[in-house]
Amino acid sequence: MMMKKFYLILTCVALCACGGGNKQQKASAHESESTQAPLSLPVLDLQKKYPQKIINLQDIADVEYIVLESHNEALISAPYTVVTDSMIITYSPLEDNVIFFQRDGKFSHSFNRKGQSGEEYTMVSDMRVNIATKEIYINDNRKGCVQVYTYNGEYIRTLKIRNGSGNGYMIGSIYNCNKSNLLAEDWYNVDEMKEQSTNHQPYYRISTSDGSISRLPLFIEKRIRDGFKWYDEESDTFGSMGVCLSPVAYINDELIIADFGLDTVYSYKENLLTPIAIRKNRMKSEDVPIIAGIEAITDKYYLWYACEKDIKKTIWPDWTYLQDRRTGKCIQTKLVDKNITDKKHRFRSRPSANGYTVPKHHIMQYYPAYVLIELLEEGKLQGELKEIASKLTEEDNPVIMLAKFK
């Protein structure tokens, strides 16, 4: 049961962690739809009842399962993961190891540069990989910097984001941008219980060569993130949890910024913000927003995840939206893995485009080993997934499901 407990602990850890511009480019949460972006953009009405359809993932995509080899230096869950034609790169938030697998899932190597020196990190708050330059970027919130390493863990340089006096920038998350820049988001104090100062221009471009930083011209009057925080008077403790739906995703070599406080969704490429879609009716009530982000993009479709940010309801998004990019027509769909026959758990889907980098037109999910074993014992697996689960133990690493849309 150790691996199962590992996943539960890791989820808690992840959820706790989880200037001006051109006025014509500035976007406000209270701007009307017509002033935010051209009316020709596809519009997703978050409170509309769309036709519903269950779709077997195998009918629209080529599905591949990758069994990640278990190793003492490579116990992982579902943090940021990079899948290329030759390797898989991820990290362990508990041990702060950066881990490399071969493309078939066999363990390759790992490194750990945790420490107090100027060339080390005190924690892995976030990690990104520059495939073009073969550099690893470690965001260390405690030090207020990004440490840069080779694939073998050799120190290259430090990008200083915040100085010791408290001046500078609070960087909560970093995202891939291009070979010369990272995108960063400041979500400090967002979703806190008390009214505290939050950054209303929270997105930055960071140079990967010298750490120079500049704001993106996006102004968000009401900041919304995916977290819940509360106070338990009986135990005198604070609690937190989250939906794990990020406002930023890296899809098909471009960044998608779908900040939950804005109607407009933007593509950010070559230092330009381009509106690509509109979300309508984002507030279910005064206190309950509906948060939505794009999970996948094909030549014809957007695949959206959406959920009410209501702690009284199931927090993991269940239904997705498949929207025609040209016509704006939309259906509400549930993607299911046909090799999981249990209706309740047919596709243990979590929105995670912010949590991986995969080849174009792909999506991926992690299947924890203990979940597959439970489904196997209940007779709810079939095909290749059944065969894979029969060889797993609860201590094993998760299985990656990688799907390429046809």
Rosetta blueprint (number, residue, H / E / L):
1 M L
2 M H
3 M H
4 K H
5 K H
6 F H
7 Y H
8 L H
9 I H
10 L H
11 T H
12 C H
13 V H
14 A H
15 L H
16 C H
17 A H
18 C L
19 G L
20 G L
21 G L
22 N L
23 K L
24 Q L
25 Q L
26 K L
27 A L
28 S L
29 A L
30 H L
31 E L
32 S L
33 E H
34 S H
35 T H
36 Q H
37 A L
38 P L
39 L L
40 S L
41 L L
42 P L
43 V E
44 L E
45 D E
46 L L
47 Q L
48 K L
49 K L
50 Y L
51 P L
52 Q E
53 K E
54 I E
55 I E
56 N E
57 L H
58 Q H
59 D H
60 I H
61 A E
62 D E
63 V E
64 E E
65 Y E
66 I E
67 V E
68 L L
69 E L
70 S L
71 H L
72 N L
73 E L
74 A L
75 L L
76 I L
77 S L
78 A L
79 P L
80 Y L
81 T E
82 V E
83 V E
84 T L
85 D L
86 S L
87 M E
88 I E
89 I E
90 T E
91 Y E
92 S E
93 P L
94 L L
95 E L
96 D L
97 N E
98 V E
99 I E
100 F E
101 F E
102 Q E
103 R L
104 D L
105 G L
106 K L
107 F E
108 S E
109 H E
110 S E
111 F E
112 N L
113 R L
114 K E
115 G L
116 Q L
117 S L
118 G L
119 E L
120 E L
121 Y E
122 T L
123 M L
124 V L
125 S L
126 D E
127 M E
128 R E
129 V E
130 N E
131 I L
132 A L
133 T L
134 K L
135 E E
136 I E
137 Y E
138 I E
139 N E
140 D E
141 N L
142 R L
143 K L
144 G L
145 C E
146 V E
147 Q E
148 V E
149 Y E
150 T E
151 Y L
152 N L
153 G L
154 E L
155 Y E
156 I E
157 R E
158 T E
159 L E
160 K E
161 I L
162 R E
163 N L
164 G L
165 S L
166 G L
167 N L
168 G E
169 Y L
170 M L
171 I L
172 G L
173 S E
174 I E
175 Y E
176 N E
177 C E
178 N E
179 K L
180 S L
181 N E
182 L E
183 L E
184 A E
185 E E
186 D L
187 W L
188 Y L
189 N L
190 V L
191 D L
192 E L
193 M L
194 K L
195 E L
196 Q L
197 S L
198 T L
199 N L
200 H L
201 Q L
202 P L
203 Y E
204 Y E
205 R E
206 I E
207 S E
208 T L
209 S L
210 D L
211 G L
212 S L
213 I E
214 S E
215 R E
216 L L
217 P L
218 L L
219 F L
220 I L
221 E L
222 K L
223 R L
224 I L
225 R L
226 D L
227 G E
228 F E
229 K E
230 W E
231 Y E
232 D E
233 E L
234 E L
235 S L
236 D L
237 T E
238 F E
239 G E
240 S E
241 M E
242 G E
243 V L
244 C L
245 L L
246 S L
247 P L
248 V E
249 A E
250 Y E
251 I E
252 N L
253 D L
254 E E
255 L E
256 I E
257 I E
258 A L
259 D L
260 F L
261 G L
262 L L
263 D L
264 T E
265 V E
266 Y E
267 S E
268 Y E
269 K E
270 E L
271 N L
272 L E
273 L E
274 T E
275 P E
276 I E
277 A E
278 I E
279 R E
280 K E
281 N L
282 R L
283 M E
284 K L
285 S L
286 E L
287 D L
288 V L
289 P E
290 I E
291 I E
292 A E
293 G E
294 I E
295 E E
296 A E
297 I E
298 T L
299 D L
300 K L
301 Y E
302 Y E
303 L E
304 W E
305 Y E
306 A E
307 C E
308 E E
309 K L
310 D L
311 I L
312 K L
313 K L
314 T L
315 I L
316 W L
317 P L
318 D L
319 W L
320 T E
321 Y E
322 L E
323 Q E
324 D E
325 R L
326 R L
327 T L
328 G L
329 K L
330 C E
331 I E
332 Q E
333 T E
334 K E
335 L E
336 V E
337 D L
338 K L
339 N L
340 I E
341 T L
342 D L
343 K L
344 K L
345 H L
346 R L
347 F L
348 R L
349 S L
350 R L
351 P L
352 S L
353 A H
354 N H
355 G H
356 Y E
357 T E
358 V L
359 P L
360 K L
361 H L
362 H E
363 I E
364 M E
365 Q E
366 Y E
367 Y E
368 P L
369 A H
370 Y H
371 V H
372 L H
373 I H
374 E H
375 L H
376 L H
377 E H
378 E L
379 G L
380 K L
381 L E
382 Q L
383 G H
384 E H
385 L H
386 K H
387 E H
388 I H
389 A H
390 S L
391 K L
392 L L
393 T L
394 E L
395 E L
396 D L
397 N L
398 P L
399 V E
400 I E
401 M E
402 L E
403 A E
404 K E
405 F E
406 K L
